[in-house]
């Protein structure tokens, strides 16, 4: 895979995370505090961890791979939301 191809794949993934963050922003109010933002982000990381633990190295399940990807996108989206709601000046 060439550098341009890898970069376009990263951009595609970043776009997915951004779409997910926008969807969450429309659906839920902004985080009220660093603690709340961290808790939501931690919950997403915990869901990703559950999928990691379900991973079977010698017998990968396509559904598990899909779930791992989805949860990783959710983690990225909530990290973006954390920055947006709590770290950037309004």
PDB file of N, CA, C and O in Angstrom:
ATOM      1  N   UNK A   1       0.840  -1.175   0.000  1.00  0.00           N
ATOM      2  CA  UNK A   1       0.000   0.000   0.000  1.00  0.00           C
ATOM      3  C   UNK A   1       0.887   1.240   0.000  1.00  0.00           C
ATOM      4  O   UNK A   1       1.742   1.396   0.872  1.00  0.00           O
ATOM      5  N   UNK A   2       0.684   2.126  -0.980  1.00  0.00           N
ATOM      6  CA  UNK A   2       1.492   3.328  -1.085  1.00  0.00           C
ATOM      7  C   UNK A   2       1.112   4.375  -0.062  1.00  0.00           C
ATOM      8  O   UNK A   2       0.069   4.283   0.586  1.00  0.00           O
ATOM      9  N   UNK A   3       1.962   5.365   0.075  1.00  0.00           N
ATOM     10  CA  UNK A   3       1.754   6.434   1.051  1.00  0.00           C
ATOM     11  C   UNK A   3       0.454   7.191   0.778  1.00  0.00           C
ATOM     12  O   UNK A   3      -0.294   7.496   1.707  1.00  0.00           O
ATOM     13  N   UNK A   4       0.181   7.498  -0.506  1.00  0.00           N
ATOM     14  CA  UNK A   4      -1.051   8.214  -0.849  1.00  0.00           C
ATOM     15  C   UNK A   4      -2.281   7.379  -0.505  1.00  0.00           C
ATOM     16  O   UNK A   4      -3.274   7.898   0.005  1.00  0.00           O
ATOM     17  N   UNK A   5      -2.204   6.093  -0.787  1.00  0.00           N
ATOM     18  CA  UNK A   5      -3.319   5.202  -0.483  1.00  0.00           C
ATOM     19  C   UNK A   5      -3.544   5.113   1.016  1.00  0.00           C
ATOM     20  O   UNK A   5      -4.683   5.154   1.481  1.00  0.00           O
ATOM     21  N   UNK A   6      -2.458   4.991   1.773  1.00  0.00           N
ATOM     22  CA  UNK A   6      -2.570   4.941   3.231  1.00  0.00           C
ATOM     23  C   UNK A   6      -3.166   6.234   3.771  1.00  0.00           C
ATOM     24  O   UNK A   6      -4.005   6.198   4.671  1.00  0.00           O
ATOM     25  N   UNK A   7      -2.741   7.387   3.230  1.00  0.00           N
ATOM     26  CA  UNK A   7      -3.253   8.661   3.701  1.00  0.00           C
ATOM     27  C   UNK A   7      -4.735   8.795   3.384  1.00  0.00           C
ATOM     28  O   UNK A   7      -5.502   9.276   4.218  1.00  0.00           O
ATOM     29  N   UNK A   8      -5.150   8.378   2.194  1.00  0.00           N
ATOM     30  CA  UNK A   8      -6.568   8.484   1.856  1.00  0.00           C
ATOM     31  C   UNK A   8      -7.400   7.552   2.744  1.00  0.00           C
ATOM     32  O   UNK A   8      -8.535   7.884   3.085  1.00  0.00           O
ATOM     33  N   UNK A   9      -6.858   6.406   3.117  1.00  0.00           N
ATOM     34  CA  UNK A   9      -7.558   5.510   4.037  1.00  0.00           C
ATOM     35  C   UNK A   9      -7.672   6.154   5.416  1.00  0.00           C
ATOM     36  O   UNK A   9      -8.722   6.068   6.054  1.00  0.00           O
ATOM     37  N   UNK A  10      -6.599   6.800   5.881  1.00  0.00           N
ATOM     38  CA  UNK A  10      -6.662   7.511   7.159  1.00  0.00           C
ATOM     39  C   UNK A  10      -7.693   8.638   7.110  1.00  0.00           C
ATOM     40  O   UNK A  10      -8.426   8.856   8.075  1.00  0.00           O
ATOM     41  N   UNK A  11      -7.745   9.345   5.996  1.00  0.00           N
ATOM     42  CA  UNK A  11      -8.718  10.425   5.846  1.00  0.00           C
ATOM     43  C   UNK A  11     -10.137   9.878   5.865  1.00  0.00           C
ATOM     44  O   UNK A  11     -11.033  10.496   6.440  1.00  0.00           O
ATOM     45  N   UNK A  12     -10.348   8.730   5.245  1.00  0.00           N
ATOM     46  CA  UNK A  12     -11.671   8.095   5.248  1.00  0.00           C
ATOM     47  C   UNK A  12     -12.080   7.732   6.676  1.00  0.00           C
ATOM     48  O   UNK A  12     -13.219   7.966   7.081  1.00  0.00           O
ATOM     49  N   UNK A  13     -11.157   7.169   7.423  1.00  0.00           N
ATOM     50  CA  UNK A  13     -11.435   6.802   8.812  1.00  0.00           C
ATOM     51  C   UNK A  13     -11.708   8.055   9.649  1.00  0.00           C
ATOM     52  O   UNK A  13     -12.639   8.075  10.454  1.00  0.00           O
ATOM     53  N   UNK A  14     -10.895   9.097   9.458  1.00  0.00           N
ATOM     54  CA  UNK A  14     -11.099  10.352  10.187  1.00  0.00           C
ATOM     55  C   UNK A  14     -12.460  10.953   9.849  1.00  0.00           C
ATOM     56  O   UNK A  14     -13.134  11.490  10.729  1.00  0.00           O
ATOM     57  N   UNK A  15     -12.868  10.869   8.591  1.00  0.00           N
ATOM     58  CA  UNK A  15     -14.187  11.366   8.196  1.00  0.00           C
ATOM     59  C   UNK A  15     -15.300  10.601   8.899  1.00  0.00           C
ATOM     60  O   UNK A  15     -16.292  11.191   9.327  1.00  0.00           O
ATOM     61  N   UNK A  16     -15.134   9.291   9.017  1.00  0.00           N
ATOM     62  CA  UNK A  16     -16.137   8.483   9.729  1.00  0.00           C
ATOM     63  C   UNK A  16     -16.246   8.923  11.186  1.00  0.00           C
ATOM     64  O   UNK A  16     -17.347   9.073  11.716  1.00  0.00           O
ATOM     65  N   UNK A  17     -15.100   9.129  11.829  1.00  0.00           N
ATOM     66  CA  UNK A  17     -15.095   9.566  13.227  1.00  0.00           C
ATOM     67  C   UNK A  17     -15.735  10.946  13.354  1.00  0.00           C
ATOM     68  O   UNK A  17     -16.483  11.200  14.298  1.00  0.00           O
ATOM     69  N   UNK A  18     -15.445  11.836  12.408  1.00  0.00           N
ATOM     70  CA  UNK A  18     -16.024  13.172  12.429  1.00  0.00           C
ATOM     71  C   UNK A  18     -17.541  13.115  12.263  1.00  0.00           C
ATOM     72  O   UNK A  18     -18.267  13.822  12.963  1.00  0.00           O
ATOM     73  N   UNK A  19     -18.019  12.289  11.353  1.00  0.00           N
ATOM     74  CA  UNK A  19     -19.468  12.122  11.169  1.00  0.00           C
ATOM     75  C   UNK A  19     -20.117  11.609  12.451  1.00  0.00           C
ATOM     76  O   UNK A  19     -21.186  12.077  12.843  1.00  0.00           O
ATOM     77  N   UNK A  20     -19.471  10.653  13.098  1.00  0.00           N
ATOM     78  CA  UNK A  20     -19.993  10.101  14.353  1.00  0.00           C
ATOM     79  C   UNK A  20     -20.011  11.166  15.451  1.00  0.00           C
ATOM     80  O   UNK A  20     -20.961  11.240  16.231  1.00  0.00           O
ATOM     81  N   UNK A  21     -18.970  11.984  15.512  1.00  0.00           N
ATOM     82  CA  UNK A  21     -18.916  13.069  16.504  1.00  0.00           C
ATOM     83  C   UNK A  21     -20.018  14.088  16.240  1.00  0.00           C
ATOM     84  O   UNK A  21     -20.658  14.565  17.178  1.00  0.00           O
ATOM     85  N   UNK A  22     -20.244  14.426  14.972  1.00  0.00           N
ATOM     86  CA  UNK A  22     -21.321  15.371  14.619  1.00  0.00           C
ATOM     87  C   UNK A  22     -22.680  14.807  15.007  1.00  0.00           C
ATOM     88  O   UNK A  22     -23.530  15.526  15.533  1.00  0.00           O
ATOM     89  N   UNK A  23     -22.880  13.527  14.748  1.00  0.00           N
ATOM     90  CA  UNK A  23     -24.147  12.874  15.089  1.00  0.00           C
ATOM     91  C   UNK A  23     -24.378  12.934  16.606  1.00  0.00           C
ATOM     92  O   UNK A  23     -25.487  13.221  17.056  1.00  0.00           O
ATOM     93  N   UNK A  24     -23.345  12.665  17.376  1.00  0.00           N
ATOM     94  CA  UNK A  24     -23.455  12.718  18.842  1.00  0.00           C
ATOM     95  C   UNK A  24     -23.716  14.139  19.323  1.00  0.00           C
ATOM     96  O   UNK A  24     -24.448  14.347  20.290  1.00  0.00           O
ATOM     97  N   UNK A  25     -23.114  15.125  18.643  1.00  0.00           N
ATOM     98  CA  UNK A  25     -23.303  16.524  19.020  1.00  0.00           C
ATOM     99  C   UNK A  25     -24.753  16.952  18.791  1.00  0.00           C
ATOM    100  O   UNK A  25     -25.303  17.729  19.571  1.00  0.00           O
ATOM    101  N   UNK A  26     -25.365  16.449  17.729  1.00  0.00           N
ATOM    102  CA  UNK A  26     -26.766  16.775  17.461  1.00  0.00           C
ATOM    103  C   UNK A  26     -27.713  16.066  18.415  1.00  0.00           C
ATOM    104  O   UNK A  26     -28.781  16.580  18.748  1.00  0.00           O
ATOM    105  N   UNK A  27     -27.314  14.893  18.843  1.00  0.00           N
ATOM    106  CA  UNK A  27     -28.197  14.057  19.673  1.00  0.00           C
ATOM    107  C   UNK A  27     -28.094  14.363  21.170  1.00  0.00           C
ATOM    108  O   UNK A  27     -29.080  14.242  21.898  1.00  0.00           O
ATOM    109  N   UNK A  28     -26.902  14.759  21.630  1.00  0.00           N
ATOM    110  CA  UNK A  28     -26.668  14.949  23.064  1.00  0.00           C
ATOM    111  C   UNK A  28     -26.119  16.341  23.332  1.00  0.00           C
ATOM    112  O   UNK A  28     -25.451  16.925  22.478  1.00  0.00           O
ATOM    113  N   UNK A  29     -26.398  16.873  24.515  1.00  0.00           N
ATOM    114  CA  UNK A  29     -25.839  18.194  24.846  1.00  0.00           C
ATOM    115  C   UNK A  29     -24.325  18.107  25.044  1.00  0.00           C
ATOM    116  O   UNK A  29     -23.777  17.015  25.198  1.00  0.00           O
ATOM    117  N   UNK A  30     -23.651  19.263  25.039  1.00  0.00           N
ATOM    118  CA  UNK A  30     -22.195  19.256  25.250  1.00  0.00           C
ATOM    119  C   UNK A  30     -21.836  18.661  26.614  1.00  0.00           C
ATOM    120  O   UNK A  30     -22.634  18.679  27.551  1.00  0.00           O
ATOM    121  N   UNK A  31     -20.626  18.142  26.694  1.00  0.00           N
ATOM    122  CA  UNK A  31     -20.134  17.663  27.990  1.00  0.00           C
ATOM    123  C   UNK A  31     -20.113  18.854  28.951  1.00  0.00           C
ATOM    124  O   UNK A  31     -19.732  19.963  28.575  1.00  0.00           O
ATOM    125  N   UNK A  32     -20.525  18.609  30.192  1.00  0.00           N
ATOM    126  CA  UNK A  32     -20.577  19.665  31.208  1.00  0.00           C
ATOM    127  C   UNK A  32     -19.265  19.859  31.941  1.00  0.00           C
ATOM    128  O   UNK A  32     -19.015  20.920  32.512  1.00  0.00           O
ATOM    129  N   UNK A  33     -18.424  18.827  31.924  1.00  0.00           N
ATOM    130  CA  UNK A  33     -17.183  18.904  32.700  1.00  0.00           C
ATOM    131  C   UNK A  33     -16.164  17.937  32.123  1.00  0.00           C
ATOM    132  O   UNK A  33     -16.491  17.056  31.327  1.00  0.00           O
ATOM    133  N   UNK A  34     -14.929  18.125  32.543  1.00  0.00           N
ATOM    134  CA  UNK A  34     -13.867  17.199  32.145  1.00  0.00           C
ATOM    135  C   UNK A  34     -14.200  15.787  32.618  1.00  0.00           C
ATOM    136  O   UNK A  34     -13.946  14.813  31.909  1.00  0.00           O
ATOM    137  N   UNK A  35     -14.770  15.680  33.824  1.00  0.00           N
ATOM    138  CA  UNK A  35     -15.102  14.364  34.379  1.00  0.00           C
ATOM    139  C   UNK A  35     -16.167  13.660  33.528  1.00  0.00           C
ATOM    140  O   UNK A  35     -16.063  12.462  33.262  1.00  0.00           O
ATOM    141  N   UNK A  36     -17.183  14.409  33.108  1.00  0.00           N
ATOM    142  CA  UNK A  36     -18.215  13.803  32.275  1.00  0.00           C
ATOM    143  C   UNK A  36     -17.631  13.377  30.925  1.00  0.00           C
ATOM    144  O   UNK A  36     -17.898  12.273  30.452  1.00  0.00           O
ATOM    145  N   UNK A  37     -16.842  14.246  30.315  1.00  0.00           N
ATOM    146  CA  UNK A  37     -16.216  13.907  29.040  1.00  0.00           C
ATOM    147  C   UNK A  37     -15.339  12.672  29.147  1.00  0.00           C
ATOM    148  O   UNK A  37     -15.378  11.787  28.292  1.00  0.00           O
ATOM    149  N   UNK A  38     -14.546  12.627  30.215  1.00  0.00           N
ATOM    150  CA  UNK A  38     -13.685  11.469  30.437  1.00  0.00           C
ATOM    151  C   UNK A  38     -14.528  10.202  30.623  1.00  0.00           C
ATOM    152  O   UNK A  38     -14.188   9.146  30.090  1.00  0.00           O
ATOM    153  N   UNK A  39     -15.618  10.308  31.374  1.00  0.00           N
ATOM    154  CA  UNK A  39     -16.471   9.132  31.627  1.00  0.00           C
ATOM    155  C   UNK A  39     -17.055   8.579  30.337  1.00  0.00           C
ATOM    156  O   UNK A  39     -17.084   7.364  30.141  1.00  0.00           O
ATOM    157  N   UNK A  40     -17.522   9.459  29.454  1.00  0.00           N
ATOM    158  CA  UNK A  40     -18.083   9.011  28.180  1.00  0.00           C
ATOM    159  C   UNK A  40     -16.988   8.370  27.320  1.00  0.00           C
ATOM    160  O   UNK A  40     -17.197   7.313  26.724  1.00  0.00           O
ATOM    161  N   UNK A  41     -15.841   9.008  27.264  1.00  0.00           N
ATOM    162  CA  UNK A  41     -14.715   8.460  26.502  1.00  0.00           C
ATOM    163  C   UNK A  41     -14.280   7.117  27.080  1.00  0.00           C
ATOM    164  O   UNK A  41     -14.006   6.177  26.335  1.00  0.00           O
ATOM    165  N   UNK A  42     -14.216   7.028  28.398  1.00  0.00           N
ATOM    166  CA  UNK A  42     -13.834   5.774  29.063  1.00  0.00           C
ATOM    167  C   UNK A  42     -14.832   4.660  28.731  1.00  0.00           C
ATOM    168  O   UNK A  42     -14.440   3.518  28.491  1.00  0.00           O
ATOM    169  N   UNK A  43     -16.116   5.003  28.720  1.00  0.00           N
ATOM    170  CA  UNK A  43     -17.137   4.002  28.386  1.00  0.00           C
ATOM    171  C   UNK A  43     -16.901   3.442  26.984  1.00  0.00           C
ATOM    172  O   UNK A  43     -17.022   2.237  26.763  1.00  0.00           O
ATOM    173  N   UNK A  44     -16.566   4.316  26.047  1.00  0.00           N
ATOM    174  CA  UNK A  44     -16.288   3.846  24.681  1.00  0.00           C
ATOM    175  C   UNK A  44     -15.029   2.983  24.633  1.00  0.00           C
ATOM    176  O   UNK A  44     -14.999   1.967  23.939  1.00  0.00           O
ATOM    177  N   UNK A  45     -13.995   3.380  25.362  1.00  0.00           N
ATOM    178  CA  UNK A  45     -12.766   2.580  25.420  1.00  0.00           C
ATOM    179  C   UNK A  45     -13.064   1.215  26.048  1.00  0.00           C
ATOM    180  O   UNK A  45     -12.528   0.198  25.607  1.00  0.00           O
ATOM    181  N   UNK A  46     -13.913   1.194  27.072  1.00  0.00           N
ATOM    182  CA  UNK A  46     -14.281  -0.055  27.730  1.00  0.00           C
ATOM    183  C   UNK A  46     -15.024  -0.978  26.759  1.00  0.00           C
ATOM    184  O   UNK A  46     -14.808  -2.190  26.767  1.00  0.00           O
ATOM    185  N   UNK A  47     -15.898  -0.406  25.923  1.00  0.00           N
ATOM    186  CA  UNK A  47     -16.599  -1.210  24.918  1.00  0.00           C
ATOM    187  C   UNK A  47     -15.615  -1.760  23.882  1.00  0.00           C
ATOM    188  O   UNK A  47     -15.753  -2.898  23.433  1.00  0.00           O
ATOM    189  N   UNK A  48     -14.634  -0.958  23.509  1.00  0.00           N
ATOM    190  CA  UNK A  48     -13.582  -1.440  22.602  1.00  0.00           C
ATOM    191  C   UNK A  48     -12.799  -2.569  23.265  1.00  0.00           C
ATOM    192  O   UNK A  48     -12.487  -3.571  22.622  1.00  0.00           O
ATOM    193  N   UNK A  49     -12.483  -2.408  24.547  1.00  0.00           N
ATOM    194  CA  UNK A  49     -11.748  -3.431  25.290  1.00  0.00           C
ATOM    195  C   UNK A  49     -12.515  -4.756  25.313  1.00  0.00           C
ATOM    196  O   UNK A  49     -11.910  -5.821  25.194  1.00  0.00           O
ATOM    197  N   UNK A  50     -13.832  -4.697  25.466  1.00  0.00           N
ATOM    198  CA  UNK A  50     -14.647  -5.919  25.452  1.00  0.00           C
ATOM    199  C   UNK A  50     -14.517  -6.638  24.111  1.00  0.00           C
ATOM    200  O   UNK A  50     -14.445  -7.866  24.064  1.00  0.00           O
ATOM    201  N   UNK A  51     -14.487  -5.873  23.026  1.00  0.00           N
ATOM    202  CA  UNK A  51     -14.313  -6.493  21.702  1.00  0.00           C
ATOM    203  C   UNK A  51     -12.904  -7.053  21.529  1.00  0.00           C
ATOM    204  O   UNK A  51     -12.722  -8.103  20.912  1.00  0.00           O
ATOM    205  N   UNK A  52     -11.912  -6.359  22.068  1.00  0.00           N
ATOM    206  CA  UNK A  52     -10.533  -6.858  22.012  1.00  0.00           C
ATOM    207  C   UNK A  52     -10.432  -8.197  22.745  1.00  0.00           C
ATOM    208  O   UNK A  52      -9.798  -9.133  22.260  1.00  0.00           O
ATOM    209  N   UNK A  53     -11.060  -8.276  23.911  1.00  0.00           N
ATOM    210  CA  UNK A  53     -11.014  -9.527  24.680  1.00  0.00           C
ATOM    211  C   UNK A  53     -11.744 -10.659  23.967  1.00  0.00           C
ATOM    212  O   UNK A  53     -11.416 -11.830  24.160  1.00  0.00           O
ATOM    213  N   UNK A  54     -12.737 -10.314  23.138  1.00  0.00           N
ATOM    214  CA  UNK A  54     -13.487 -11.334  22.397  1.00  0.00           C
ATOM    215  C   UNK A  54     -12.738 -11.817  21.158  1.00  0.00           C
ATOM    216  O   UNK A  54     -13.110 -12.821  20.552  1.00  0.00           O
ATOM    217  N   UNK A  55     -11.674 -11.090  20.787  1.00  0.00           N
ATOM    218  CA  UNK A  55     -10.896 -11.419  19.595  1.00  0.00           C
ATOM    219  C   UNK A  55     -10.252 -12.798  19.725  1.00  0.00           C
ATOM    220  O   UNK A  55      -9.664 -13.130  20.754  1.00  0.00           O
ATOM    221  N   UNK A  56     -10.373 -13.577  18.685  1.00  0.00           N
ATOM    222  CA  UNK A  56      -9.744 -14.907  18.645  1.00  0.00           C
ATOM    223  C   UNK A  56      -8.692 -14.877  17.547  1.00  0.00           C
ATOM    224  O   UNK A  56      -9.010 -14.906  16.358  1.00  0.00           O
ATOM    225  N   UNK A  57      -7.433 -14.818  17.970  1.00  0.00           N
ATOM    226  CA  UNK A  57      -6.318 -14.655  17.035  1.00  0.00           C
ATOM    227  C   UNK A  57      -6.298 -15.747  15.968  1.00  0.00           C
ATOM    228  O   UNK A  57      -6.081 -15.456  14.792  1.00  0.00           O
ATOM    229  N   UNK A  58      -6.516 -16.964  16.355  1.00  0.00           N
ATOM    230  CA  UNK A  58      -6.403 -18.076  15.411  1.00  0.00           C
ATOM    231  C   UNK A  58      -7.675 -18.308  14.601  1.00  0.00           C
ATOM    232  O   UNK A  58      -7.663 -19.048  13.617  1.00  0.00           O
ATOM    233  N   UNK A  59      -8.769 -17.675  15.016  1.00  0.00           N
ATOM    234  CA  UNK A  59     -10.038 -17.883  14.332  1.00  0.00           C
ATOM    235  C   UNK A  59     -10.831 -16.574  14.341  1.00  0.00           C
ATOM    236  O   UNK A  59     -11.864 -16.479  15.004  1.00  0.00           O
ATOM    237  N   UNK A  60     -10.349 -15.559  13.602  1.00  0.00           N
ATOM    238  CA  UNK A  60     -11.022 -14.264  13.644  1.00  0.00           C
ATOM    239  C   UNK A  60     -12.440 -14.325  13.073  1.00  0.00           C
ATOM    240  O   UNK A  60     -12.678 -14.939  12.033  1.00  0.00           O
ATOM    241  N   UNK A  61     -13.347 -13.697  13.752  1.00  0.00           N
ATOM    242  CA  UNK A  61     -14.749 -13.626  13.366  1.00  0.00           C
ATOM    243  C   UNK A  61     -14.975 -12.292  12.650  1.00  0.00           C
ATOM    244  O   UNK A  61     -14.695 -11.238  13.221  1.00  0.00           O
ATOM    245  N   UNK A  62     -15.475 -12.318  11.414  1.00  0.00           N
ATOM    246  CA  UNK A  62     -15.705 -11.061  10.688  1.00  0.00           C
ATOM    247  C   UNK A  62     -16.613 -10.091  11.449  1.00  0.00           C
ATOM    248  O   UNK A  62     -16.428  -8.878  11.352  1.00  0.00           O
ATOM    249  N   UNK A  63     -17.570 -10.594  12.191  1.00  0.00           N
ATOM    250  CA  UNK A  63     -18.461  -9.730  12.977  1.00  0.00           C
ATOM    251  C   UNK A  63     -17.678  -9.032  14.089  1.00  0.00           C
ATOM    252  O   UNK A  63     -17.926  -7.864  14.389  1.00  0.00           O
ATOM    253  N   UNK A  64     -16.737  -9.746  14.696  1.00  0.00           N
ATOM    254  CA  UNK A  64     -15.900  -9.153  15.742  1.00  0.00           C
ATOM    255  C   UNK A  64     -15.018  -8.050  15.160  1.00  0.00           C
ATOM    256  O   UNK A  64     -14.838  -7.004  15.783  1.00  0.00           O
ATOM    257  N   UNK A  65     -14.473  -8.280  13.979  1.00  0.00           N
ATOM    258  CA  UNK A  65     -13.649  -7.254  13.331  1.00  0.00           C
ATOM    259  C   UNK A  65     -14.493  -6.014  13.064  1.00  0.00           C
ATOM    260  O   UNK A  65     -14.040  -4.893  13.292  1.00  0.00           O
ATOM    261  N   UNK A  66     -15.708  -6.209  12.584  1.00  0.00           N
ATOM    262  CA  UNK A  66     -16.624  -5.084  12.340  1.00  0.00           C
ATOM    263  C   UNK A  66     -16.893  -4.332  13.646  1.00  0.00           C
ATOM    264  O   UNK A  66     -16.881  -3.101  13.671  1.00  0.00           O
ATOM    265  N   UNK A  67     -17.134  -5.074  14.723  1.00  0.00           N
ATOM    266  CA  UNK A  67     -17.409  -4.451  16.026  1.00  0.00           C
ATOM    267  C   UNK A  67     -16.181  -3.709  16.566  1.00  0.00           C
ATOM    268  O   UNK A  67     -16.312  -2.625  17.136  1.00  0.00           O
ATOM    269  N   UNK A  68     -14.999  -4.284  16.389  1.00  0.00           N
ATOM    270  CA  UNK A  68     -13.761  -3.613  16.808  1.00  0.00           C
ATOM    271  C   UNK A  68     -13.620  -2.272  16.097  1.00  0.00           C
ATOM    272  O   UNK A  68     -13.304  -1.259  16.719  1.00  0.00           O
ATOM    273  N   UNK A  69     -13.855  -2.277  14.809  1.00  0.00           N
ATOM    274  CA  UNK A  69     -13.743  -1.054  14.018  1.00  0.00           C
ATOM    275  C   UNK A  69     -14.766  -0.015  14.472  1.00  0.00           C
ATOM    276  O   UNK A  69     -14.437   1.158  14.650  1.00  0.00           O
ATOM    277  N   UNK A  70     -15.997  -0.452  14.654  1.00  0.00           N
ATOM    278  CA  UNK A  70     -17.063   0.461  15.100  1.00  0.00           C
ATOM    279  C   UNK A  70     -16.711   1.094  16.438  1.00  0.00           C
ATOM    280  O   UNK A  70     -16.841   2.306  16.607  1.00  0.00           O
ATOM    281  N   UNK A  71     -16.267   0.283  17.384  1.00  0.00           N
ATOM    282  CA  UNK A  71     -15.936   0.820  18.708  1.00  0.00           C
ATOM    283  C   UNK A  71     -14.731   1.749  18.646  1.00  0.00           C
ATOM    284  O   UNK A  71     -14.690   2.751  19.360  1.00  0.00           O
ATOM    285  N   UNK A  72     -13.755   1.435  17.809  1.00  0.00           N
ATOM    286  CA  UNK A  72     -12.602   2.325  17.658  1.00  0.00           C
ATOM    287  C   UNK A  72     -13.029   3.673  17.059  1.00  0.00           C
ATOM    288  O   UNK A  72     -12.512   4.717  17.455  1.00  0.00           O
ATOM    289  N   UNK A  73     -13.964   3.652  16.115  1.00  0.00           N
ATOM    290  CA  UNK A  73     -14.511   4.898  15.558  1.00  0.00           C
ATOM    291  C   UNK A  73     -15.219   5.679  16.659  1.00  0.00           C
ATOM    292  O   UNK A  73     -15.082   6.900  16.733  1.00  0.00           O
ATOM    293  N   UNK A  74     -15.967   4.998  17.510  1.00  0.00           N
ATOM    294  CA  UNK A  74     -16.654   5.672  18.627  1.00  0.00           C
ATOM    295  C   UNK A  74     -15.657   6.327  19.580  1.00  0.00           C
ATOM    296  O   UNK A  74     -15.888   7.437  20.059  1.00  0.00           O
ATOM    297  N   UNK A  75     -14.557   5.645  19.850  1.00  0.00           N
ATOM    298  CA  UNK A  75     -13.511   6.227  20.712  1.00  0.00           C
ATOM    299  C   UNK A  75     -12.970   7.500  20.071  1.00  0.00           C
ATOM    300  O   UNK A  75     -12.843   8.529  20.734  1.00  0.00           O
ATOM    301  N   UNK A  76     -12.656   7.427  18.790  1.00  0.00           N
ATOM    302  CA  UNK A  76     -12.128   8.605  18.085  1.00  0.00           C
ATOM    303  C   UNK A  76     -13.149   9.742  18.091  1.00  0.00           C
ATOM    304  O   UNK A  76     -12.790  10.902  18.294  1.00  0.00           O
ATOM    305  N   UNK A  77     -14.410   9.409  17.869  1.00  0.00           N
ATOM    306  CA  UNK A  77     -15.458  10.427  17.844  1.00  0.00           C
ATOM    307  C   UNK A  77     -15.599  11.110  19.202  1.00  0.00           C
ATOM    308  O   UNK A  77     -15.752  12.330  19.272  1.00  0.00           O
ATOM    309  N   UNK A  78     -15.548  10.334  20.269  1.00  0.00           N
ATOM    310  CA  UNK A  78     -15.692  10.937  21.596  1.00  0.00           C
ATOM    311  C   UNK A  78     -14.447  11.728  21.985  1.00  0.00           C
ATOM    312  O   UNK A  78     -14.541  12.689  22.748  1.00  0.00           O
ATOM    313  N   UNK A  79     -13.288  11.338  21.471  1.00  0.00           N
ATOM    314  CA  UNK A  79     -12.082  12.136  21.696  1.00  0.00           C
ATOM    315  C   UNK A  79     -12.229  13.490  20.992  1.00  0.00           C
ATOM    316  O   UNK A  79     -11.867  14.526  21.550  1.00  0.00           O
ATOM    317  N   UNK A  80     -12.757  13.475  19.773  1.00  0.00           N
ATOM    318  CA  UNK A  80     -13.018  14.737  19.065  1.00  0.00           C
ATOM    319  C   UNK A  80     -14.030  15.593  19.830  1.00  0.00           C
ATOM    320  O   UNK A  80     -13.864  16.804  19.975  1.00  0.00           O
ATOM    321  N   UNK A  81     -15.064  14.941  20.307  1.00  0.00           N
ATOM    322  CA  UNK A  81     -16.103  15.655  21.069  1.00  0.00           C
ATOM    323  C   UNK A  81     -15.527  16.241  22.357  1.00  0.00           C
ATOM    324  O   UNK A  81     -15.868  17.365  22.724  1.00  0.00           O
ATOM    325  N   UNK A  82     -14.672  15.509  23.039  1.00  0.00           N
ATOM    326  CA  UNK A  82     -14.019  15.993  24.252  1.00  0.00           C
ATOM    327  C   UNK A  82     -13.260  17.279  23.945  1.00  0.00           C
ATOM    328  O   UNK A  82     -13.398  18.275  24.655  1.00  0.00           O
ATOM    329  N   UNK A  83     -12.468  17.250  22.893  1.00  0.00           N
ATOM    330  CA  UNK A  83     -11.704  18.442  22.505  1.00  0.00           C
ATOM    331  C   UNK A  83     -12.645  19.582  22.157  1.00  0.00           C
ATOM    332  O   UNK A  83     -12.455  20.709  22.612  1.00  0.00           O
ATOM    333  N   UNK A  84     -13.644  19.297  21.363  1.00  0.00           N
ATOM    334  CA  UNK A  84     -14.592  20.328  20.922  1.00  0.00           C
ATOM    335  C   UNK A  84     -15.333  20.956  22.097  1.00  0.00           C
ATOM    336  O   UNK A  84     -15.404  22.180  22.208  1.00  0.00           O
ATOM    337  N   UNK A  85     -15.881  20.122  22.969  1.00  0.00           N
ATOM    338  CA  UNK A  85     -16.743  20.617  24.050  1.00  0.00           C
ATOM    339  C   UNK A  85     -15.945  21.243  25.197  1.00  0.00           C
ATOM    340  O   UNK A  85     -16.416  22.180  25.842  1.00  0.00           O
ATOM    341  N   UNK A  86     -14.747  20.732  25.448  1.00  0.00           N
ATOM    342  CA  UNK A  86     -14.067  21.108  26.704  1.00  0.00           C
ATOM    343  C   UNK A  86     -12.730  21.801  26.527  1.00  0.00           C
ATOM    344  O   UNK A  86     -12.279  22.480  27.448  1.00  0.00           O
ATOM    345  N   UNK A  87     -12.086  21.661  25.399  1.00  0.00           N
ATOM    346  CA  UNK A  87     -10.718  22.171  25.277  1.00  0.00           C
ATOM    347  C   UNK A  87     -10.582  23.376  24.347  1.00  0.00           C
ATOM    348  O   UNK A  87      -9.688  24.204  24.525  1.00  0.00           O
ATOM    349  N   UNK A  88     -11.461  23.470  23.367  1.00  0.00           N
ATOM    350  CA  UNK A  88     -11.355  24.586  22.419  1.00  0.00           C
ATOM    351  C   UNK A  88     -12.139  25.793  22.928  1.00  0.00           C
ATOM    352  O   UNK A  88     -13.210  25.657  23.521  1.00  0.00           O
ATOM    353  N   UNK A  89     -11.586  26.956  22.685  1.00  0.00           N
ATOM    354  CA  UNK A  89     -12.288  28.188  23.060  1.00  0.00           C
ATOM    355  C   UNK A  89     -13.514  28.330  22.174  1.00  0.00           C
ATOM    356  O   UNK A  89     -13.476  28.031  20.980  1.00  0.00           O
ATOM    357  N   UNK A  90     -14.581  28.783  22.769  1.00  0.00           N
ATOM    358  CA  UNK A  90     -15.824  28.999  22.019  1.00  0.00           C
ATOM    359  C   UNK A  90     -15.884  30.427  21.540  1.00  0.00           C
ATOM    360  O   UNK A  90     -16.851  30.819  20.887  1.00  0.00           O
TER     361      UNK A  90
END
